[in-house]
Amino acid sequence: INHSTMDADHSHHHHHTMAPPTTSGHDHGGGGGEGEHEGHGGMVMTFYFGYNNVELLFTGLLINSPGEMVGACIGVFLLAVLYEGLKMGRETLLRRSQSTSTHKTVGQRMLSPAHFLQTLLHIVQVVVSYFLMLVFMTYNAYLCIAVAAGAGMGYFLFSWRKAVVVDITEHCH
């Protein structure tokens, strides 16, 4: 009998402890009164088609008309294309610098202008990739399609070279 009352006691107690974490966790997720006010209740967690009050990356960047949405989509599309081009461009640069730096020491290679350029491009690539991820996380279907289409177009434009290069090296193995 003692055991069952303990169980009942435990489950009853468990309900009490469940409530506070969910509310505090909610506040943390930007859901509380403050967060809703900031995002104009824009914490949407499902895909939707719309162009009213869509916040894009920055607080001031609100989309409120079809024209603005088209502009935003073109911008996002180009950003995704740029991202793919950047990835391929970095690979090409890396291949070039590797072929010329075979006789250099690690120190010389690390402090070479080519490596500094690679580092800079890497930072740009990371920032752009996070921007694209954040755009996708607006859950706005138009913007998500623009990201996907831009990535596809970028890959189409820039990766044919990579495909050829990979093909050649595969025969060497």
Number of C-alpha atoms within 10 A of each C-alpha: 5 6 8 9 10 11 11 11 11 11 12 11 11 11 10 10 11 10 10 11 11 11 13 12 12 13 15 11 11 15 19 15 10 12 17 14 12 13 16 12 14 15 16 12 10 10 14 13 10 16 20 13 15 20 19 17 14 7 9 8 13 17 19 14 14 12 11 16 19 16 13 19 20 16 16 25 25 19 21 26 23 21 23 24 21 19 17 20 17 18 14 14 15 14 12 12 16 14 10 9 15 10 10 12 9 11 8 12 17 12 10 15 12 17 16 13 13 17 13 11 16 15 12 14 19 12 13 17 16 12 17 23 13 13 19 20 18 21 18 22 17 18 27 22 15 25 25 17 18 24 23 15 19 23 20 14 14 18 17 12 13 14 10 10 11 11 11 11 9 8 7 6 5
